[in-house]
Amino acid sequence: MPDESNAARSLRDRLGASGEDRLGRALGELLESPLLHGAIGRAFDAREKAAQAQEVALGALNIPSAADVERLTRRLRAVSHRLEAIEDVLSGLEHELARGALDARLAAIDARLGGIEQQLAALARDGEQRRATPPARSEGTSAARGDTSAARGDTSAKRGDTSAKVARAAKAARKPPARKTAKRS
């Protein structure tokens, strides 16, 4: 058995090697053959002429050829890329405008708050000035009022009226301390 398998293997190797050699020589001769070169050249020319005839026929029928479809596909891709770039730019602008509008609104709010702060400060200054400076009164009038209030105080004290005492205390609290004014001569 081992002899038979060795014999089969060696026969296969010899036929394979000689077959490869024969096949290689045959293909080499075919490729070098002017007849084959001419046939292949004519086949390619015929194919090219058929493609041109097909394009002319499809163009006459207003049907796009494969080349037309390919050109259109490339142009659509280019337009798509351009549109994406434009969308990106517009999105960025929209974002910037929205942020700018927000910034402008915040600036307006800050300005209004600043105005309110100024008004409050002015009101506080006016209130302090009113408290610091008593209203101008003539001496005769204030003395007369002082006498009247003293008389009223006496009258209300005689009656035992405590509300008059409360009113006098409130009036005294509101009234700033009397200033001494120099008489002009």
URVENLIN-V601790 format. One record per backbone hydrogen bond with DSSP energy under -0.5 kcal/mol. CO is the residue of the C=O (numbers start at 1). NH is the residue of the N-H. Records with the same first field share a line. If there is no record, write none. Layout:
CO = NH / NH
This chain:
1 = 5
2 = 6
3 = 7
4 = 8
5 = 9
6 = 10
7 = 11
8 = 12
9 = 13
10 = 14
11 = 15
12 = 16
13 = 17
14 = 18
15 = 19
16 = 20
17 = 21
18 = 22
19 = 23
20 = 24
21 = 25
22 = 26
23 = 27
24 = 28
25 = 29
26 = 30
27 = 31
28 = 32
29 = 33
30 = 33
33 = 37
34 = 38
35 = 39
36 = 40
37 = 41
38 = 42
39 = 43
40 = 44
41 = 45
42 = 46
43 = 47
44 = 48
45 = 49
46 = 50
47 = 51
48 = 52
49 = 53
50 = 54
51 = 55
52 = 56
53 = 57
54 = 58
55 = 59
56 = 60
57 = 61
58 = 63
59 = 62
65 = 69
66 = 70
67 = 71
68 = 72
69 = 73
70 = 74
71 = 75
72 = 76
73 = 77
74 = 78
75 = 79
76 = 80
77 = 81
78 = 82
79 = 83
80 = 84
81 = 85
82 = 86
83 = 87
84 = 88
85 = 89
86 = 90
87 = 91
88 = 92
89 = 93
90 = 94
91 = 95
92 = 96
93 = 97
94 = 98
95 = 99
96 = 100
97 = 101
98 = 102
99 = 103
100 = 104
101 = 105
102 = 106
103 = 107
104 = 108
105 = 109
106 = 110
107 = 111
108 = 112
109 = 113
110 = 114
111 = 115
112 = 116
113 = 117
114 = 118
115 = 119
116 = 120
117 = 121
118 = 122
119 = 123
120 = 124
121 = 125
122 = 126
123 = 127
124 = 128
125 = 129
126 = 130
127 = 131
128 = 132
129 = 133
132 = 134
138 = 142
139 = 143
140 = 144
141 = 145
142 = 146
143 = 147
144 = 148
145 = 149
146 = 150
147 = 151
148 = 152
149 = 153
150 = 154
151 = 155
152 = 156
153 = 157
154 = 158
155 = 159
156 = 160 / 161
160 = 162
161 = 165
162 = 166
163 = 167
164 = 168
165 = 169
166 = 170
167 = 171
168 = 172
169 = 173
170 = 174
171 = 175
179 = 181
